[in-house]
Amino acid sequence: MNNTPFDISYLSPTGLIGFWVLLIGFIFTGIMFYFVFFRLNEDDNSYKDRKRKSLEEENQKQRIARLYPKG
C-alpha cells in the first residue's frame, strides 16, 4: 500500500533514528543543565567590570590620600 522508502517505525525510540534523536537530546539537555545551573554560579567578571573596579579602587586611594596628606 505505502511504497515510500521511509517507515514511521524508524522514529520510535527502539528504531535507529529515534534512538539517535533521544541520545542527542539527552546530551543537549545535559549540556544546557551544566551551563544554566553550574556555570552561572561562577563569579566571572567581564573585562569592563574588572576595569571599572580597578578605576574605582584607584579613585578611592586618591581620595584617601587627599584626606591624609604626607608632610
Backbone atoms as SQL, in Angstrom:
CREATE TABLE atoms (id INTEGER PRIMARY KEY, chain TEXT, resi INTEGER, resn TEXT, atom TEXT, x REAL, y REAL, z REAL);
INSERT INTO atoms VALUES
  (1, 'A', 1, 'MET', 'N', 0.811, -1.191, 0.000),
  (2, 'A', 1, 'MET', 'CA', 0.000, 0.000, 0.000),
  (3, 'A', 1, 'MET', 'C', 0.856, 1.257, 0.000),
  (4, 'A', 2, 'ASN', 'N', 1.717, 1.354, 0.973),
  (5, 'A', 2, 'ASN', 'CA', 2.560, 2.529, 1.094),
  (6, 'A', 2, 'ASN', 'C', 3.935, 2.193, 0.525),
  (7, 'A', 3, 'ASN', 'N', 4.288, 2.799, -0.590),
  (8, 'A', 3, 'ASN', 'CA', 5.534, 2.475, -1.289),
  (9, 'A', 3, 'ASN', 'C', 6.657, 3.463, -0.977),
  (10, 'A', 4, 'THR', 'N', 6.589, 4.162, 0.158),
  (11, 'A', 4, 'THR', 'CA', 7.660, 5.107, 0.491),
  (12, 'A', 4, 'THR', 'C', 8.813, 4.354, 1.152),
  (13, 'A', 5, 'PRO', 'N', 10.037, 4.769, 0.884),
  (14, 'A', 5, 'PRO', 'CA', 11.185, 4.075, 1.473),
  (15, 'A', 5, 'PRO', 'C', 11.368, 4.403, 2.952),
  (16, 'A', 6, 'PHE', 'N', 10.644, 5.384, 3.458),
  (17, 'A', 6, 'PHE', 'CA', 10.793, 5.799, 4.853),
  (18, 'A', 6, 'PHE', 'C', 9.605, 5.294, 5.650),
  (19, 'A', 7, 'ASP', 'N', 9.898, 4.521, 6.667),
  (20, 'A', 7, 'ASP', 'CA', 8.854, 3.963, 7.511),
  (21, 'A', 7, 'ASP', 'C', 8.827, 4.728, 8.832),
  (22, 'A', 8, 'ILE', 'N', 7.640, 4.972, 9.367),
  (23, 'A', 8, 'ILE', 'CA', 7.484, 5.752, 10.592),
  (24, 'A', 8, 'ILE', 'C', 8.072, 5.019, 11.810),
  (25, 'A', 9, 'SER', 'N', 8.245, 3.723, 11.731),
  (26, 'A', 9, 'SER', 'CA', 8.779, 2.973, 12.877),
  (27, 'A', 9, 'SER', 'C', 10.255, 3.284, 13.125),
  (28, 'A', 10, 'TYR', 'N', 10.933, 3.888, 12.149),
  (29, 'A', 10, 'TYR', 'CA', 12.324, 4.301, 12.360),
  (30, 'A', 10, 'TYR', 'C', 12.432, 5.391, 13.418),
  (31, 'A', 11, 'LEU', 'N', 11.360, 6.167, 13.591),
  (32, 'A', 11, 'LEU', 'CA', 11.384, 7.277, 14.541),
  (33, 'A', 11, 'LEU', 'C', 10.998, 6.858, 15.958),
  (34, 'A', 12, 'SER', 'N', 10.597, 5.640, 16.157),
  (35, 'A', 12, 'SER', 'CA', 10.260, 5.184, 17.502),
  (36, 'A', 12, 'SER', 'C', 11.537, 5.063, 18.328),
  (37, 'A', 13, 'PRO', 'N', 11.428, 5.096, 19.661),
  (38, 'A', 13, 'PRO', 'CA', 12.640, 5.012, 20.491),
  (39, 'A', 13, 'PRO', 'C', 13.436, 3.724, 20.298),
  (40, 'A', 14, 'THR', 'N', 12.791, 2.676, 19.800),
  (41, 'A', 14, 'THR', 'CA', 13.523, 1.439, 19.548),
  (42, 'A', 14, 'THR', 'C', 14.071, 1.392, 18.126),
  (43, 'A', 15, 'GLY', 'N', 13.687, 2.349, 17.301),
  (44, 'A', 15, 'GLY', 'CA', 14.193, 2.412, 15.932),
  (45, 'A', 15, 'GLY', 'C', 15.545, 3.088, 15.888),
  (46, 'A', 16, 'LEU', 'N', 16.190, 2.998, 14.744),
  (47, 'A', 16, 'LEU', 'CA', 17.550, 3.530, 14.593),
  (48, 'A', 16, 'LEU', 'C', 17.578, 5.052, 14.726),
  (49, 'A', 17, 'ILE', 'N', 16.750, 5.742, 13.987),
  (50, 'A', 17, 'ILE', 'CA', 16.756, 7.207, 14.015),
  (51, 'A', 17, 'ILE', 'C', 16.237, 7.713, 15.360),
  (52, 'A', 18, 'GLY', 'N', 15.209, 7.088, 15.891),
  (53, 'A', 18, 'GLY', 'CA', 14.648, 7.509, 17.169),
  (54, 'A', 18, 'GLY', 'C', 15.647, 7.381, 18.303),
  (55, 'A', 19, 'PHE', 'N', 16.451, 6.337, 18.278),
  (56, 'A', 19, 'PHE', 'CA', 17.483, 6.159, 19.299),
  (57, 'A', 19, 'PHE', 'C', 18.486, 7.297, 19.254),
  (58, 'A', 20, 'TRP', 'N', 18.938, 7.665, 18.066),
  (59, 'A', 20, 'TRP', 'CA', 19.927, 8.731, 17.950),
  (60, 'A', 20, 'TRP', 'C', 19.331, 10.087, 18.311),
  (61, 'A', 21, 'VAL', 'N', 18.074, 10.299, 17.976),
  (62, 'A', 21, 'VAL', 'CA', 17.413, 11.553, 18.367),
  (63, 'A', 21, 'VAL', 'C', 17.334, 11.645, 19.891),
  (64, 'A', 22, 'LEU', 'N', 16.965, 10.555, 20.542),
  (65, 'A', 22, 'LEU', 'CA', 16.921, 10.552, 22.006),
  (66, 'A', 22, 'LEU', 'C', 18.305, 10.764, 22.617),
  (67, 'A', 23, 'LEU', 'N', 19.310, 10.113, 22.084),
  (68, 'A', 23, 'LEU', 'CA', 20.661, 10.245, 22.603),
  (69, 'A', 23, 'LEU', 'C', 21.165, 11.687, 22.470),
  (70, 'A', 24, 'ILE', 'N', 20.978, 12.277, 21.307),
  (71, 'A', 24, 'ILE', 'CA', 21.400, 13.666, 21.095),
  (72, 'A', 24, 'ILE', 'C', 20.605, 14.601, 21.997),
  (73, 'A', 25, 'GLY', 'N', 19.330, 14.313, 22.205),
  (74, 'A', 25, 'GLY', 'CA', 18.511, 15.122, 23.098),
  (75, 'A', 25, 'GLY', 'C', 18.998, 15.061, 24.531),
  (76, 'A', 26, 'PHE', 'N', 19.381, 13.874, 25.003),
  (77, 'A', 26, 'PHE', 'CA', 19.906, 13.745, 26.367),
  (78, 'A', 26, 'PHE', 'C', 21.229, 14.478, 26.517),
  (79, 'A', 27, 'ILE', 'N', 22.086, 14.387, 25.529),
  (80, 'A', 27, 'ILE', 'CA', 23.375, 15.087, 25.581),
  (81, 'A', 27, 'ILE', 'C', 23.151, 16.593, 25.602),
  (82, 'A', 28, 'PHE', 'N', 22.283, 17.088, 24.738),
  (83, 'A', 28, 'PHE', 'CA', 21.983, 18.518, 24.672),
  (84, 'A', 28, 'PHE', 'C', 21.375, 19.000, 25.986),
  (85, 'A', 29, 'THR', 'N', 20.468, 18.223, 26.558),
  (86, 'A', 29, 'THR', 'CA', 19.845, 18.590, 27.825),
  (87, 'A', 29, 'THR', 'C', 20.880, 18.633, 28.942),
  (88, 'A', 30, 'GLY', 'N', 21.800, 17.686, 28.967),
  (89, 'A', 30, 'GLY', 'CA', 22.861, 17.690, 29.966),
  (90, 'A', 30, 'GLY', 'C', 23.762, 18.899, 29.844),
  (91, 'A', 31, 'ILE', 'N', 24.097, 19.273, 28.626),
  (92, 'A', 31, 'ILE', 'CA', 24.942, 20.447, 28.408),
  (93, 'A', 31, 'ILE', 'C', 24.222, 21.707, 28.865),
  (94, 'A', 32, 'MET', 'N', 22.956, 21.845, 28.537),
  (95, 'A', 32, 'MET', 'CA', 22.190, 23.020, 28.960),
  (96, 'A', 32, 'MET', 'C', 22.057, 23.064, 30.481),
  (97, 'A', 33, 'PHE', 'N', 21.844, 21.914, 31.112),
  (98, 'A', 33, 'PHE', 'CA', 21.763, 21.844, 32.567),
  (99, 'A', 33, 'PHE', 'C', 23.066, 22.322, 33.183),
  (100, 'A', 34, 'TYR', 'N', 24.199, 21.913, 32.624),
  (101, 'A', 34, 'TYR', 'CA', 25.503, 22.326, 33.123),
  (102, 'A', 34, 'TYR', 'C', 25.664, 23.843, 33.019),
  (103, 'A', 35, 'PHE', 'N', 25.348, 24.412, 31.858),
  (104, 'A', 35, 'PHE', 'CA', 25.544, 25.843, 31.677),
  (105, 'A', 35, 'PHE', 'C', 24.595, 26.673, 32.523),
  (106, 'A', 36, 'VAL', 'N', 23.371, 26.218, 32.701),
  (107, 'A', 36, 'VAL', 'CA', 22.400, 27.008, 33.457),
  (108, 'A', 36, 'VAL', 'C', 22.667, 26.940, 34.947),
  (109, 'A', 37, 'PHE', 'N', 22.925, 25.763, 35.493),
  (110, 'A', 37, 'PHE', 'CA', 22.998, 25.624, 36.934),
  (111, 'A', 37, 'PHE', 'C', 24.410, 25.682, 37.504),
  (112, 'A', 38, 'PHE', 'N', 25.430, 25.398, 36.726),
  (113, 'A', 38, 'PHE', 'CA', 26.780, 25.401, 37.265),
  (114, 'A', 38, 'PHE', 'C', 27.611, 26.581, 36.791),
  (115, 'A', 39, 'ARG', 'N', 27.552, 26.902, 35.531),
  (116, 'A', 39, 'ARG', 'CA', 28.384, 27.982, 35.006),
  (117, 'A', 39, 'ARG', 'C', 27.885, 29.355, 35.440),
  (118, 'A', 40, 'LEU', 'N', 26.584, 29.518, 35.645),
  (119, 'A', 40, 'LEU', 'CA', 26.079, 30.824, 36.044),
  (120, 'A', 40, 'LEU', 'C', 26.415, 31.157, 37.481),
  (121, 'A', 41, 'ASN', 'N', 26.756, 30.159, 38.288),
  (122, 'A', 41, 'ASN', 'CA', 27.111, 30.416, 39.672),
  (123, 'A', 41, 'ASN', 'C', 28.558, 30.842, 39.844),
  (124, 'A', 42, 'GLU', 'N', 29.358, 30.744, 38.820),
  (125, 'A', 42, 'GLU', 'CA', 30.743, 31.188, 38.905),
  (126, 'A', 42, 'GLU', 'C', 30.797, 32.705, 38.896),
  (127, 'A', 43, 'ASP', 'N', 31.777, 33.255, 39.578),
  (128, 'A', 43, 'ASP', 'CA', 31.892, 34.706, 39.683),
  (129, 'A', 43, 'ASP', 'C', 32.891, 35.205, 38.642),
  (130, 'A', 44, 'ASP', 'N', 32.490, 35.185, 37.400),
  (131, 'A', 44, 'ASP', 'CA', 33.334, 35.708, 36.330),
  (132, 'A', 44, 'ASP', 'C', 32.951, 37.151, 36.051),
  (133, 'A', 45, 'ASN', 'N', 33.927, 38.025, 36.177),
  (134, 'A', 45, 'ASN', 'CA', 33.684, 39.425, 35.854),
  (135, 'A', 45, 'ASN', 'C', 34.155, 39.685, 34.436),
  (136, 'A', 46, 'SER', 'N', 33.435, 40.521, 33.745),
  (137, 'A', 46, 'SER', 'CA', 33.830, 40.862, 32.389),
  (138, 'A', 46, 'SER', 'C', 35.028, 41.810, 32.427),
  (139, 'A', 47, 'TYR', 'N', 35.595, 42.051, 31.274),
  (140, 'A', 47, 'TYR', 'CA', 36.758, 42.944, 31.176),
  (141, 'A', 47, 'TYR', 'C', 36.376, 44.344, 31.641),
  (142, 'A', 48, 'LYS', 'N', 35.213, 44.823, 31.216),
  (143, 'A', 48, 'LYS', 'CA', 34.778, 46.158, 31.602),
  (144, 'A', 48, 'LYS', 'C', 34.507, 46.243, 33.098),
  (145, 'A', 49, 'ASP', 'N', 33.974, 45.190, 33.672),
  (146, 'A', 49, 'ASP', 'CA', 33.696, 45.193, 35.100),
  (147, 'A', 49, 'ASP', 'C', 34.990, 45.217, 35.907),
  (148, 'A', 50, 'ARG', 'N', 35.987, 44.438, 35.483),
  (149, 'A', 50, 'ARG', 'CA', 37.282, 44.466, 36.171),
  (150, 'A', 50, 'ARG', 'C', 37.935, 45.837, 36.055),
  (151, 'A', 51, 'LYS', 'N', 37.840, 46.441, 34.865),
  (152, 'A', 51, 'LYS', 'CA', 38.420, 47.764, 34.650),
  (153, 'A', 51, 'LYS', 'C', 37.707, 48.810, 35.509),
  (154, 'A', 52, 'ARG', 'N', 36.388, 48.728, 35.601),
  (155, 'A', 52, 'ARG', 'CA', 35.619, 49.666, 36.407),
  (156, 'A', 52, 'ARG', 'C', 35.991, 49.533, 37.877),
  (157, 'A', 53, 'LYS', 'N', 36.152, 48.308, 38.349),
  (158, 'A', 53, 'LYS', 'CA', 36.506, 48.096, 39.752),
  (159, 'A', 53, 'LYS', 'C', 37.907, 48.616, 40.057),
  (160, 'A', 54, 'SER', 'N', 38.853, 48.423, 39.129),
  (161, 'A', 54, 'SER', 'CA', 40.208, 48.921, 39.373),
  (162, 'A', 54, 'SER', 'C', 40.238, 50.446, 39.359),
  (163, 'A', 55, 'LEU', 'N', 39.473, 51.086, 38.466),
  (164, 'A', 55, 'LEU', 'CA', 39.409, 52.547, 38.453),
  (165, 'A', 55, 'LEU', 'C', 38.752, 53.071, 39.725),
  (166, 'A', 56, 'GLU', 'N', 37.749, 52.400, 40.181),
  (167, 'A', 56, 'GLU', 'CA', 37.080, 52.793, 41.417),
  (168, 'A', 56, 'GLU', 'C', 38.018, 52.673, 42.611),
  (169, 'A', 57, 'GLU', 'N', 38.818, 51.631, 42.630),
  (170, 'A', 57, 'GLU', 'CA', 39.788, 51.441, 43.707),
  (171, 'A', 57, 'GLU', 'C', 40.866, 52.521, 43.673),
  (172, 'A', 58, 'GLU', 'N', 41.337, 52.898, 42.471),
  (173, 'A', 58, 'GLU', 'CA', 42.327, 53.969, 42.350),
  (174, 'A', 58, 'GLU', 'C', 41.762, 55.296, 42.815),
  (175, 'A', 59, 'ASN', 'N', 40.504, 55.563, 42.446),
  (176, 'A', 59, 'ASN', 'CA', 39.873, 56.807, 42.887),
  (177, 'A', 59, 'ASN', 'C', 39.720, 56.832, 44.404),
  (178, 'A', 60, 'GLN', 'N', 39.401, 55.718, 44.994),
  (179, 'A', 60, 'GLN', 'CA', 39.273, 55.641, 46.440),
  (180, 'A', 60, 'GLN', 'C', 40.620, 55.916, 47.114),
  (181, 'A', 61, 'LYS', 'N', 41.695, 55.352, 46.552),
  (182, 'A', 61, 'LYS', 'CA', 43.030, 55.597, 47.115),
  (183, 'A', 61, 'LYS', 'C', 43.406, 57.077, 47.010),
  (184, 'A', 62, 'GLN', 'N', 43.048, 57.723, 45.894),
  (185, 'A', 62, 'GLN', 'CA', 43.340, 59.144, 45.729),
  (186, 'A', 62, 'GLN', 'C', 42.556, 59.985, 46.737),
  (187, 'A', 63, 'ARG', 'N', 41.313, 59.653, 46.972),
  (188, 'A', 63, 'ARG', 'CA', 40.511, 60.400, 47.946),
  (189, 'A', 63, 'ARG', 'C', 41.064, 60.224, 49.363),
  (190, 'A', 64, 'ILE', 'N', 41.499, 59.011, 49.685),
  (191, 'A', 64, 'ILE', 'CA', 42.086, 58.773, 51.000),
  (192, 'A', 64, 'ILE', 'C', 43.395, 59.547, 51.134),
  (193, 'A', 65, 'ALA', 'N', 44.200, 59.601, 50.056),
  (194, 'A', 65, 'ALA', 'CA', 45.467, 60.340, 50.090),
  (195, 'A', 65, 'ALA', 'C', 45.218, 61.832, 50.264),
  (196, 'A', 66, 'ARG', 'N', 44.122, 62.371, 49.712),
  (197, 'A', 66, 'ARG', 'CA', 43.808, 63.771, 49.899),
  (198, 'A', 66, 'ARG', 'C', 43.376, 64.062, 51.344),
  (199, 'A', 67, 'LEU', 'N', 42.720, 63.114, 51.969),
  (200, 'A', 67, 'LEU', 'CA', 42.291, 63.312, 53.348),
  (201, 'A', 67, 'LEU', 'C', 43.461, 63.275, 54.331),
  (202, 'A', 68, 'TYR', 'N', 44.446, 62.438, 54.044),
  (203, 'A', 68, 'TYR', 'CA', 45.588, 62.264, 54.934),
  (204, 'A', 68, 'TYR', 'C', 46.873, 62.546, 54.153),
  (205, 'A', 69, 'PRO', 'N', 47.200, 63.817, 53.934),
  (206, 'A', 69, 'PRO', 'CA', 48.427, 64.130, 53.176),
  (207, 'A', 69, 'PRO', 'C', 49.679, 63.839, 54.001),
  (208, 'A', 70, 'LYS', 'N', 50.724, 63.487, 53.265),
  (209, 'A', 70, 'LYS', 'CA', 52.004, 63.195, 53.939),
  (210, 'A', 70, 'LYS', 'C', 52.851, 64.463, 53.918),
  (211, 'A', 71, 'GLY', 'N', 53.282, 64.892, 55.086),
  (212, 'A', 71, 'GLY', 'CA', 54.197, 66.010, 55.240),
  (213, 'A', 71, 'GLY', 'C', 53.624, 67.292, 54.960);
